[in-house]
Amino acid sequence: MERTLSIIKPDGVQSGLIGEVIKRFEANGIRVVAMKMLHMDKEQAKGFYAVHKERPFFDSLTDFMSSGRIVAMVLEGDQVIEKNRSLMGATNYKEAAEGTIRRDFASDIEKNIVHGSDSPETAAFEIGYFFNSFEICEQ
């Protein structure tokens, strides 16, 4: 059983899409085993996205991610990283496949509703950034 981190970004929370995103996960055999709502400050957002600190979009990304509430979730399932990324769609919502979360709801390349880990190594770091082992429910 694989785990990954998913975040409903500030635009998704503000647009009232929490239930819709979770519904899509559950309809595709993905279980939510931990979840919390929080509001990252700028330093927390910089820590989470440190891998991108040299990229030109780092400041705008961390400004956006610290602009409002997010919902962080640990997802579990067979090949959940791949499934989640498929459900999210391409980072650029204009290139995302029909029926994906980003194609259906995003308005900008950064304001693209959701974040998801891209590998087991990234998932381990990202899950640990938001959750301790006591917060993740075992089946």
DONU-879484 format. One record per residue (C-alpha): residue number from 1; x, y, z. Coordinates in nm, 3 decimals, decimal comma. Layout:
REM residues N
+-----+---------+---------+---------+
| num |      px |      py |      pz |
+-----+---------+---------+---------+
| NUM |       X |       Y |       Z |
...
+-----+---------+---------+---------+
This chain:
REM residues 139
+-----+---------+---------+---------+
| num |      px |      py |      pz |
+-----+---------+---------+---------+
|   1 |   0,000 |   0,000 |   0,000 |
|   2 |   0,144 |   0,335 |  -0,107 |
|   3 |   0,092 |   0,678 |   0,052 |
|   4 |   0,116 |   1,028 |  -0,085 |
|   5 |   0,047 |   1,384 |   0,020 |
|   6 |  -0,227 |   1,590 |  -0,138 |
|   7 |  -0,300 |   1,955 |  -0,069 |
|   8 |  -0,611 |   2,146 |  -0,161 |
|   9 |  -0,458 |   2,487 |  -0,222 |
|  10 |  -0,600 |   2,822 |  -0,104 |
|  11 |  -0,794 |   2,871 |  -0,429 |
|  12 |  -0,959 |   2,529 |  -0,391 |
|  13 |  -1,053 |   2,591 |  -0,028 |
|  14 |  -1,183 |   2,941 |  -0,103 |
|  15 |  -1,388 |   2,808 |  -0,397 |
|  16 |  -1,558 |   2,546 |  -0,179 |
|  17 |  -1,401 |   2,248 |  -0,358 |
|  18 |  -1,287 |   2,042 |  -0,057 |
|  19 |  -1,575 |   1,795 |  -0,082 |
|  20 |  -1,550 |   1,767 |  -0,461 |
|  21 |  -1,177 |   1,686 |  -0,448 |
|  22 |  -1,222 |   1,424 |  -0,175 |
|  23 |  -1,520 |   1,276 |  -0,362 |
|  24 |  -1,300 |   1,227 |  -0,669 |
|  25 |  -1,032 |   1,055 |  -0,463 |
|  26 |  -1,279 |   0,819 |  -0,298 |
|  27 |  -1,457 |   0,742 |  -0,627 |
|  28 |  -1,122 |   0,621 |  -0,760 |
|  29 |  -1,036 |   0,388 |  -0,472 |
|  30 |  -0,814 |   0,633 |  -0,283 |
|  31 |  -0,851 |   0,647 |   0,096 |
|  32 |  -0,790 |   0,959 |   0,305 |
|  33 |  -0,598 |   0,838 |   0,614 |
|  34 |  -0,511 |   1,180 |   0,760 |
|  35 |  -0,642 |   1,531 |   0,701 |
|  36 |  -0,606 |   1,878 |   0,850 |
|  37 |  -0,683 |   2,237 |   0,760 |
|  38 |  -0,419 |   2,497 |   0,828 |
|  39 |  -0,286 |   2,832 |   0,717 |
|  40 |   0,086 |   2,826 |   0,642 |
|  41 |   0,286 |   3,139 |   0,698 |
|  42 |   0,544 |   3,247 |   0,439 |
|  43 |   0,834 |   3,070 |   0,614 |
|  44 |   0,641 |   2,743 |   0,636 |
|  45 |   0,555 |   2,766 |   0,266 |
|  46 |   0,923 |   2,833 |   0,185 |
|  47 |   1,023 |   2,526 |   0,386 |
|  48 |   0,770 |   2,307 |   0,210 |
|  49 |   0,871 |   2,427 |  -0,137 |
|  50 |   1,246 |   2,454 |  -0,062 |
|  51 |   1,322 |   2,223 |  -0,356 |
|  52 |   1,207 |   2,509 |  -0,583 |
|  53 |   1,398 |   2,791 |  -0,407 |
|  54 |   1,615 |   2,866 |  -0,712 |
|  55 |   1,320 |   2,875 |  -0,952 |
|  56 |   1,182 |   3,210 |  -1,073 |
|  57 |   0,830 |   3,124 |  -0,948 |
|  58 |   0,939 |   3,047 |  -0,588 |
|  59 |   0,831 |   3,381 |  -0,437 |
|  60 |   0,495 |   3,393 |  -0,610 |
|  61 |   0,428 |   3,027 |  -0,525 |
|  62 |   0,509 |   3,072 |  -0,156 |
|  63 |   0,310 |   3,398 |  -0,145 |
|  64 |   0,011 |   3,215 |  -0,289 |
|  65 |   0,043 |   2,908 |  -0,066 |
|  66 |   0,057 |   3,131 |   0,243 |
|  67 |  -0,236 |   3,349 |   0,129 |
|  68 |  -0,514 |   3,138 |   0,281 |
|  69 |  -0,621 |   2,809 |   0,431 |
|  70 |  -0,518 |   2,476 |   0,280 |
|  71 |  -0,628 |   2,119 |   0,341 |
|  72 |  -0,339 |   1,874 |   0,370 |
|  73 |  -0,419 |   1,504 |   0,335 |
|  74 |  -0,239 |   1,173 |   0,340 |
|  75 |  -0,383 |   0,948 |   0,071 |
|  76 |  -0,341 |   0,572 |   0,062 |
|  77 |  -0,400 |   0,310 |  -0,205 |
|  78 |  -0,245 |   0,095 |  -0,474 |
|  79 |  -0,023 |   0,313 |  -0,694 |
|  80 |  -0,176 |   0,618 |  -0,521 |
|  81 |   0,096 |   0,859 |  -0,636 |
|  82 |   0,027 |   0,780 |  -1,001 |
|  83 |  -0,353 |   0,773 |  -0,950 |
|  84 |  -0,352 |   1,107 |  -0,768 |
|  85 |  -0,137 |   1,275 |  -1,031 |
|  86 |  -0,367 |   1,143 |  -1,303 |
|  87 |  -0,676 |   1,276 |  -1,122 |
|  88 |  -0,509 |   1,616 |  -1,069 |
|  89 |  -0,405 |   1,663 |  -1,432 |
|  90 |  -0,108 |   1,855 |  -1,572 |
|  91 |   0,034 |   2,143 |  -1,367 |
|  92 |  -0,066 |   2,378 |  -1,648 |
|  93 |  -0,443 |   2,341 |  -1,635 |
|  94 |  -0,468 |   2,432 |  -2,006 |
|  95 |  -0,274 |   2,112 |  -2,085 |
|  96 |  -0,463 |   1,894 |  -1,836 |
|  97 |  -0,687 |   1,618 |  -1,968 |
|  98 |  -1,064 |   1,660 |  -1,972 |
|  99 |  -1,226 |   1,557 |  -1,646 |
| 100 |  -0,920 |   1,622 |  -1,427 |
| 101 |  -0,939 |   1,844 |  -1,120 |
| 102 |  -0,713 |   2,110 |  -1,269 |
| 103 |  -0,888 |   2,116 |  -1,606 |
| 104 |  -1,228 |   2,143 |  -1,440 |
| 105 |  -1,147 |   2,405 |  -1,174 |
| 106 |  -0,807 |   2,578 |  -1,211 |
| 107 |  -0,768 |   2,938 |  -1,321 |
| 108 |  -0,391 |   2,978 |  -1,332 |
| 109 |  -0,073 |   2,768 |  -1,347 |
| 110 |  -0,013 |   2,834 |  -0,974 |
| 111 |  -0,379 |   2,861 |  -0,874 |
| 112 |  -0,442 |   2,507 |  -0,990 |
| 113 |  -0,647 |   2,381 |  -0,693 |
| 114 |  -0,430 |   2,087 |  -0,580 |
| 115 |  -0,077 |   1,971 |  -0,507 |
| 116 |   0,038 |   1,610 |  -0,506 |
| 117 |   0,369 |   1,438 |  -0,437 |
| 118 |   0,551 |   1,320 |  -0,750 |
| 119 |   0,751 |   1,026 |  -0,610 |
| 120 |   0,777 |   0,800 |  -0,304 |
| 121 |   1,075 |   1,003 |  -0,179 |
| 122 |   0,892 |   1,333 |  -0,217 |
| 123 |   0,581 |   1,184 |  -0,055 |
| 124 |   0,782 |   1,075 |   0,250 |
| 125 |   0,923 |   1,427 |   0,299 |
| 126 |   0,591 |   1,601 |   0,232 |
| 127 |   0,385 |   1,375 |   0,458 |
| 128 |   0,639 |   1,427 |   0,737 |
| 129 |   0,623 |   1,804 |   0,687 |
| 130 |   0,256 |   1,813 |   0,789 |
| 131 |   0,185 |   1,494 |   0,985 |
| 132 |   0,337 |   1,285 |   1,261 |
| 133 |   0,281 |   0,910 |   1,279 |
| 134 |   0,004 |   0,944 |   1,543 |
| 135 |  -0,207 |   1,153 |   1,305 |
| 136 |  -0,219 |   0,891 |   1,029 |
| 137 |  -0,498 |   0,637 |   1,075 |
| 138 |  -0,418 |   0,275 |   1,005 |
| 139 |  -0,685 |   0,048 |   0,857 |
+-----+---------+---------+---------+
